[in-house]
Amino acid sequence: MTTELSPIDRAKRAAARRAAEFIEDGMRVGLGTGSTAAFMVARLGERVRETGLRVTAVPTSNRTAAMAKEEGIRVVTLEEAGWLDLTIDGADEFDPDFALIKGGGGAHLQEKIVATASDRMIVIADAAKGVAQLGAFPLPVEVIRFGWQATQRLLAELLEGQDVLGREITLRGGDKPFVTDEGNFILDLHLKRIGNPGTLALALNQVPGVVENGLFMDICDVVVVGHGDGRIEIRDRNSGRVITEPADAATGDNAFSGLKG
């Protein structure tokens, strides 16, 4: 029985499948975490099985690692891979400057490490993730368990001097805290609007107890945006170009070939 995809899932799938076509034989690739990244991993698995594509993958979470192995994709650690050609991952928000909020799935620590250990990062997202200014999505901050409440108080003090609209901080999971793959907690910062994400990103990581925050600055190179009708847009930060493709273009020629560099 075939399940009809919702417009959002169709958009995610279109972006993910298109981005997966950029992976070339022999590449070392970082695999993101989340619902959009899952579509990409599934498509990559198809290519591995159907065409014999050889890739070495570094997953950004235990969930992604398990899925990649099920798809028949060769999985290694980042230490074993050394350096990556490309990372493909989703985002909770992206702005016109290619700044991101990530971490809705609780994997932004590994995601940021893997993305910055790559020559390029491609973000895949449905069109609704594009915003004029970051902050509507809660900003995740991973913190160690020891003294997390003290860390929360320090974060609250920090936010008083930042250009943000909201300052509420909540522990993800509440009475049953969400625990990351590294055994840490996540504090979600409900900021509503972030006036200067670069300044905030640097300040957050100076707070004792903070491991990493979900602001990705100057990391993303390309955003592949999916639409509910299956259309995609490919936005390249370095060239400033935007390529629009019709539905189901992922089965055609590789439009990313002209975006390298």
N, C-alpha and C positions, 0 to 999 in steps of 0.2 A: 504494500500500500504506500503510495507516494504522498508525502506530506508537503503541502504548499508552503513555501517560505514567506515570512512576513516581508514587507518592503524594507525594513531595517536589515533583516538577515540577508535579503537578496543583495542589498548594497554592500554589506560586509563580505559576502561571498564573492561578489564581482571584484572588489578591491583586492581581496586576498588571492584569488586565482590569478589575477593579472600580475600581481607582484611576484608570485611564485615562478612565473615564466622568466623572470630576470636571473634566476639561479642557473649558472652554467656548470657544465661538467668539470669536476675536480675542485669545485669551490668549497671553502670552509665557511659555514653559515651559522649565524646565531638565530635561534628560533624563539619567538616571543611567546607570551602567555596571555590567555584570554580568549573570548569567543571569536573575535576576528582572526586572531593568530591560529586558532584551531582549524578554520577553513583553509588557511595557507598550508598548514602542516599536512592536512588531508590531500590537498592538491599536489604537494611535493611528493608525498607517498605514491600517488598515482604515477607521477613522472618517473620515479625510481623503478617502480614495478613494470611500467609499460615501455619505457625507452631505455632502461639500463643506466639512467643518469647516476653518476657517482658523486655523492656529496658527503661531507663530514659535518655533522651538526652538533652545535653546543646549545642545549636547551636552557631556558631561563627559569625553570621551575621543575619540581618533581612531576607535576601534572603534564607539562609539555614533554618531559623526557619519556614518560610512560606512553603517551600517544605516539610520539615519534618512533619508538621501538615497535609498537604495534603496526605502524605503517611500513615497517621494513627499512627505516632510515638509520644509517650508521650514526650512533651517538657517542660522543667523547666528552671529556671535561675540557674546560677552557685551558687548563694547564697542558693537556695533551695536544690541543689544537695549536696553541701558541699565539697566533694572531688570526683574525677572521677577515675574509673578503667582504662580508656583507652581513648585516643583521636586519631581519624583517620582523616588525612588532606592531602592535596596535597602540592606541592612545585613548585616553579619556577626554582630552581636549587638545586642540592645536590652534595656534593663532597665526596671523599673517606673517609673523617673523619666524615661523617654524619652531617656536617654543612649545613645549608640551607639558601637560599634566598626565602622569602615569601612576599606576599603583592601585587602581580599583580592584585588581585581582590579588593584591598583596605581594607582588613579586618585583617591585620596582628596584630593589637593591641589586638583585642579580641582573635584571634587565639593563640597568645603567652600567654595570661593570662590563657586561657583554657588548653593549652598544658602543662603548668607548674603546673597546678592544677590537674594533672593526674599522676597515677602511671607509665604509659607508653605512648609513642607517636609512632604511626605507620604512616609513610608517604607513600602515593600512588602516583606513577608518571609513565609516559611513559619513555622509555629508553633515549630519547633525553634530558631529564632534568638532566641526570648525566653528570658532568663536572669534569675535572681534577683540576680546580681552579675556585672559585666563581668570578663573576663580569661581565660576558657578559650580563646577565639580569640586567636592571637598579634596583638599590637598593632603595626601598621605605622608606621614613622617614616621619612619621606622625607628623605634627606640628599644634599648635593652630593657629587660624586665626589672633589673635592680634599680630601685629609685625612680620608677617611671612616673610616679605622681609628682616628684620633685622636678623632673624634666618637664612635665606638663605645666607646672607653675612658671618655670623659666621661659617656656615658649609663650605663655600668656603675657608675661612681661615684655618679651621681645616684640610681640605683635602690636603693643601699644605705640611703638615708634615706627611702625611700617605703614605704607600706603595701601591699606586694605579696607574693605567695607564692613566685614564681619570678623569676629574674634572668638567664636565658639570653638571649643576643642572637645572632641569625644574620643573615648577609647573604643576602637573597633571591636564589636562583639559584646560590649557591655559586661554583664556579669560572667559571661563565658568568652573571655577575650580571644580574638583571632590570633593565632600564632603563625609566624612566617616560617619558611623552610629553614631559616637560620635560628629559629627558636626565640624570636623577638616579638614585641607587640607593635601595633600600629596606632598612632594617634591621628585622627582625621581633623584637619583644620578647615572649618567652614568659613571661608573668607569672602565669598560672594564676588569679589573683584580684587584682582592683584594689580596694583598700579605699576610696580617695578619688580617683575619676577626675578630678574638677574640679581638684584640686591638682596631680595628675600632668600633666594636659594643659597647664597653665600652665608648670610646671617644664620640661617637655620642650622647649618652644619657646624657652627661654632658653639652650639649649646651642648653642654655635657650630657651624655646619655643618648644623644641623637646619632643614629647610625647613618641614615641617608634620607633625603627628602625626594618627593615625586616630581620636582621641577626638572625638566630636561632642557638645558640651555645650550645652544650651539652644538647639538649632537645630531639632529635630524637633517638629512640631506634632501630627501624626496618624500612627498606625501602622495599616496595613491588614494584618491577619494572615490568611494562607491556611491551610486544613487539607487533609489528604489526601483527604477526601471531598468537597472543593469548597466547604465552608462558609467563610465569612469573618467576622472580627471587625474592627470599626472602632473604634479607641481614640483618643479626643480628649483631648489634654493640658490644654487650656484649660478645657473644661467638665467633664472627668472622666467623661464618658459612654462607655459601650461599647455599640455596636450590633452585634447578631449577625444575619447573613443566611444563608439556605439556599444550597445549591449553585446555580450559574448565575444568581445575582441580578444579575450585571453587565449583563444585558440588560434589566433593569427600570428603575424610576425611580431618580433620582440621590439616594441616601441621604446624600450629602455636603452636600446643599443646606442642611441645618439645622446644619452644623458650621462655617459661616463666622464670622469675627470673631476 
